[in-house]
């Protein structure tokens, strides 16, 4: 289980990896546009994003016996979020487009 603690390059890397992950971050330290807020709200709804370390720890304890099973139940929604995010990034940021095409 990968644990990401900030929504920048590391987030992109875990999102691209296809590996099970959660995000633990403070919403007080980051500002997001409407697109970012919608994405984060979707991640919170499916228990991928946590803003409280106790909630994140409880979730990890609940899934620790079968992380792959938990991840597979979230896979369809994660795939949708990845597609939305990457399409948005590729459309709006030429440096990311170049990175992804060369990868």
N, C-alpha and C positions, 0 to 999 in steps of 0.2 A: 504494500500500500504506500503510494507516494503522498507526501503531505507538503503542499505548497502554502507558503505563508505571505505571499504578496502577489498582486495581479499584474506582473510585468513579464519579463522574459521567461522566468521560471514557469509561470502559468502557461505560456505558449508551449514550452517544452513538454510539460506534463500533458497538456491537452493533445499535442501531436503524438505522444508516445503510445496512446491506446491502452496504457496500463491503468489499473485501478488507482484512483486518487481522490483526495479531498482537499479542500482549500480552507485554511483557517486564517482569517484576517480581520482586522479592525476596520469597520466601515467609517470610523471617525478620521482615519489617516489618509483616505483616498477619496477623490472626487471623480465622478463618472458622468458621462453624457447620458442621454436617454437610452441609447443603444446599450451602453454598458450596464445601466441600472436594470434594464429588462433581462439581459443575459445573467446578471448576478441573481436576480429574483428567481429565474428558472433554476439556477444551480442550487439555491437555497431550498426550493420546493422539493427537489429530489434528493436532498441530504448529501450534496456534494460540497456545498459552501456552508461554513460555520463562522459565526462571528463571536462565539463564546467557547473558550477552551474546554469548559466542563461538558458542554453539549457535544463537542467534537470527540472528547475522550469517551463519553458514554456511547456514542455512535460506533467508535472504533471497537470498544468492548463488545457491543452487540453483534458486530459483523466479523469479529476476529476468527471465529471458528470456520467461516466459509466466505472469505473475501471474494473469491471468484463467483460464487453464486449471487452474492449481493451485486457485484459489478455487472454480471450478465443481465440482471433484471433492470438495470439502469442503462444498458448499452444502447437501446433504441433512442432514448431521450438524449443521451450523451452524443450520439452520432448526429442527431438533428442540431444540437447546440454547436458542435464542431463545424458542421457545414455552414450554418448561419454565420458563425464567427469568421471562418476562413474566407467565405465569399465577401463579407463586409471588409475584412482586412485587405484582401487582394484588390478589391474595387477602389479602396480609399488610400492605400499606401503602397506606392511603387517599390519601395525598398523591400517590403515584405513579399511582394509579388515576385521580385527577382530572387529572393532567398528561397521561396517555396518552389519555384520553377527549377532552380539549380539543385535543389536537394534531392 
